[in-house]
Every structure is written in structure tokens, then in C-alpha cells.
């Protein structure tokens, strides 16, 4: 086989971050994107937890304000 045919294949095996003409291609930032996604999930989870705590606090305050039925009428 001629070297012109094999060279692009071998070059891709050696340096997969180049296109067929040998120009450098952009690399994926997989770890960075994964970390950002994890941070977003954690932030969303914390916000949800905070909302639930606030809702529970409001609910507790409302039940404390309501007068309990008294047994003095008997």
C-alpha cells in the first residue's frame, strides 16, 4: 500500500486530536464539564433542601398560631 494512504490512518492513531489534514482540533473538556454538572446538581439539591426547611418552618409557625381547642367549656 502506498504511504499516502496509510499515513492519515497511522497519524490518527498517534495523534487523534488532528483532522485529516493534520490541523489540530479542539479537545473536549470532559472532566471540567462533568465537574460543573456535579456542582450544579449539588447546588440544586441544597436549594431544594433549604426550600423544604423553610416550608416546614412556615408550617410549624402557622400551627403554633392557631389556638388549640380548650377544655374549659366543660
C-alpha positions as a LaTeX table, in Angstrom:
\begin{tabular}{lrrr}
\hline
Residue & $x$ (\AA) & $y$ (\AA) & $z$ (\AA) \\
\hline
Unk1 & 0.00 & 0.00 & 0.00 \\
Unk2 & 1.22 & 3.50 & $-0.71$ \\
Unk3 & 2.39 & 5.59 & 2.23 \\
Unk4 & $-0.09$ & 8.37 & 1.33 \\
Unk5 & $-2.98$ & 6.06 & 2.16 \\
Unk6 & $-1.51$ & 4.70 & 5.37 \\
Unk7 & $-0.17$ & 7.97 & 6.75 \\
Unk8 & $-3.54$ & 9.52 & 7.73 \\
Unk9 & $-4.60$ & 6.31 & 9.44 \\
Unk10 & $-1.32$ & 5.99 & 11.35 \\
Unk11 & $-1.32$ & 9.70 & 12.17 \\
Unk12 & $-4.84$ & 9.42 & 13.64 \\
Unk13 & $-3.68$ & 6.54 & 15.81 \\
Unk14 & $-0.68$ & 8.51 & 17.03 \\
Unk15 & $-2.40$ & 11.88 & 17.45 \\
Unk16 & $-6.21$ & 11.56 & 17.40 \\
Unk17 & $-6.70$ & 15.27 & 18.10 \\
Unk18 & $-6.00$ & 16.22 & 14.48 \\
Unk19 & $-8.25$ & 16.20 & 11.47 \\
Unk20 & $-7.43$ & 14.51 & 8.17 \\
Unk21 & $-5.33$ & 17.44 & 7.01 \\
Unk22 & $-3.22$ & 17.40 & 10.16 \\
Unk23 & $-4.71$ & 20.50 & 11.72 \\
Unk24 & $-5.26$ & 20.49 & 15.45 \\
Unk25 & $-8.84$ & 20.02 & 16.57 \\
Unk26 & $-10.47$ & 21.28 & 19.73 \\
Unk27 & $-10.26$ & 18.90 & 22.66 \\
Unk28 & $-13.20$ & 18.00 & 24.82 \\
Unk29 & $-13.22$ & 19.35 & 28.36 \\
Unk30 & $-14.98$ & 16.26 & 29.68 \\
Unk31 & $-13.70$ & 16.44 & 33.26 \\
Unk32 & $-14.45$ & 20.16 & 33.54 \\
Unk33 & $-17.96$ & 19.69 & 32.15 \\
Unk34 & $-18.57$ & 16.73 & 34.43 \\
Unk35 & $-17.45$ & 18.70 & 37.50 \\
Unk36 & $-19.65$ & 21.66 & 36.53 \\
Unk37 & $-22.61$ & 19.31 & 36.15 \\
Unk38 & $-21.93$ & 17.78 & 39.58 \\
Unk39 & $-21.68$ & 21.24 & 41.16 \\
Unk40 & $-24.96$ & 22.28 & 39.53 \\
Unk41 & $-26.68$ & 19.15 & 40.86 \\
Unk42 & $-25.34$ & 19.78 & 44.36 \\
Unk43 & $-26.43$ & 23.42 & 44.27 \\
Unk44 & $-29.92$ & 22.45 & 43.09 \\
Unk45 & $-30.17$ & 19.78 & 45.80 \\
Unk46 & $-29.10$ & 22.25 & 48.51 \\
Unk47 & $-31.62$ & 24.83 & 47.28 \\
Unk48 & $-34.38$ & 22.23 & 47.35 \\
Unk49 & $-33.40$ & 21.18 & 50.87 \\
Unk50 & $-33.41$ & 24.82 & 52.01 \\
Unk51 & $-36.88$ & 25.40 & 50.48 \\
Unk52 & $-38.23$ & 22.33 & 52.28 \\
Unk53 & $-36.79$ & 23.53 & 55.59 \\
Unk54 & $-38.33$ & 26.98 & 55.06 \\
Unk55 & $-41.71$ & 25.45 & 54.16 \\
Unk56 & $-41.58$ & 23.26 & 57.26 \\
Unk57 & $-40.72$ & 26.29 & 59.43 \\
Unk58 & $-43.65$ & 28.29 & 57.99 \\
Unk59 & $-45.98$ & 25.33 & 58.50 \\
Unk60 & $-44.83$ & 24.97 & 62.12 \\
Unk61 & $-45.36$ & 28.69 & 62.76 \\
Unk62 & $-48.90$ & 28.54 & 61.37 \\
Unk63 & $-49.87$ & 25.59 & 63.55 \\
Unk64 & $-48.48$ & 27.34 & 66.64 \\
Unk65 & $-50.56$ & 30.47 & 65.93 \\
Unk66 & $-53.84$ & 28.55 & 65.70 \\
Unk67 & $-55.49$ & 28.29 & 69.08 \\
Unk68 & $-55.84$ & 24.78 & 70.34 \\
Unk69 & $-59.31$ & 23.69 & 71.42 \\
Unk70 & $-59.69$ & 24.33 & 75.11 \\
Unk71 & $-61.42$ & 22.01 & 77.53 \\
Unk72 & $-62.51$ & 24.83 & 79.88 \\
Unk73 & $-66.09$ & 24.85 & 78.50 \\
Unk74 & $-66.96$ & 21.59 & 80.25 \\
\hline
\end{tabular}
